[in-house]
């Protein structure tokens, strides 16, 4: 039985990982299509600003509902049976609908003052277009919140395949709206496609939910135990989610006062930053989090701290070279990804400049997420919220100081520093807790042989050598293989990336990086297991 359980978990994890990668690839193609069709103009600025307004008002509720609904549904199903749990789900969905509809009505009626508040730099045509797009996009608040309810129930029942693939349908709909309807109907068609894409997230999952035995009940009992449990748990998580998103809202608000296209430059640079974080960082954190939670629940605080410190080393070792490589190759990456038709060389230069500074935050984004998961494992949902609010203050301070002399590039750096500050503050709190555990569990003074400082130093040295090697090689290959064709761009970029990979791992081997040794040992074990299973 245990073998079957392990096999099913591995299969589910593989499906989720595959869905995440495919969604990221399609999301990248979506942004590339948007750049090609509309470039970096007032239309894209208006669309991207209109997108964050529902986020500001309600989107933090969606992920929080998923997070809280999983343990609540599991507990209700265990104690009262699946039918009772499903009745509570109906109450939770109906409560979310009431809240979302209320937010939609308020947003639709007060769209003009809301846009004026969030984008004070917009005026004239840009302001009017943003108001129209905001009203078109507000239904995504309803679709997304209810969809997160459904996702939470499916995950609680061990059904991961359908939720993992909803991003594919959503992105395909948006891409179709850009390429098919965008040329004739403009950016409004993209907004409608975005709303339909959000609806697809819900509609695609409903058959799986109903096939599991769910029957919808048009009831809303505010005293329902499941609804009350979700209500008690959801508050801090919503605040944390909103705090995490507030940095993006603030940067776009400040960018609204900058020249046309500034919001678009920031958006595209963030999309590129999100690729390594979303594919590699999220995967690592997802794998490491259950182990941390289990160790803490078993009252093995010493093992918990050792595992967390090693996890920090692994995430940093993995993401630092990606951050450095993306910064060094910012211009060719942006050119290959977006520069065509309406997206001009000037837009490429502006986006690449933002990307260089945004890369500063790549390792910290995943490390901050990992640190939050460590607090959640300790059943502490308050500390991450307080820290995230403090980190927003860092973002605001740096952004206000740099937006004048550096423009949108200063905002990119401010956003990156928010993630760095968030991780460092969480790390400081965790180190304080660790000192207490060390005094309690290691009174004889025996220390862990693993040195996180040494690990980070080795990764930094390896990445620095890689930076120098890639910079020199990219300059050489650009002269040796000139041309603007897509194939030539792919060849040059691929060669530069290959040099970076070889140099980084070679330096890590020379410095005897423990993370690299761990990777090799893990690979050998997997190969040995596969040979034994044949």
Secondary structure, DSSP 8 states (H G I E B T S, - for coil): -HHHHHHHHHHHHHHHHHHHHHHHHHHHHHHHHHHHHH-SSHHHHHHHHHHHHHIIIIIHHHHHHHHHHHHHHHHHHHHH-HHHHHHHHHHHHHHHHHHHHHHHHHHHHTHHHHHHHHTTT--HHHHHHHHHHHHHHTHHHHHHHHHHHHHHHHHHTT--HHHHHHHHHHHHHHHHIIIIIHHHHTHHHHHHHHHHHHHHHHHHHHHHHHHTT--------TT-HHHHHHHHHHHHHHHHHHHHHHHHHHHHHHHTTSSTTHHHHHHHHHHHHHHHIIIIIHHHHHHHHHHHHHHHHTT-HHHHHHHHHHHHHHHHHHHHHHHHHHHHTHHHHHHHHH-STTS-HHHHHHHHHHHHHHGGGHHHHHHHHHHHHHHHHTT--SHHHHHHHHHHHHHHHHHHHHHHHHTHHHHHHHHHHHHHHHHHHHHHHHHHHHHHHHHHH-TT----S--HHHHHHHHHHHHHHHHHHHHHHHHHHHHHS----HHHHHHHHHHHHHHHHHHHHHHHHHTT-HHHHHHHHHHHHHHHHHHHH-
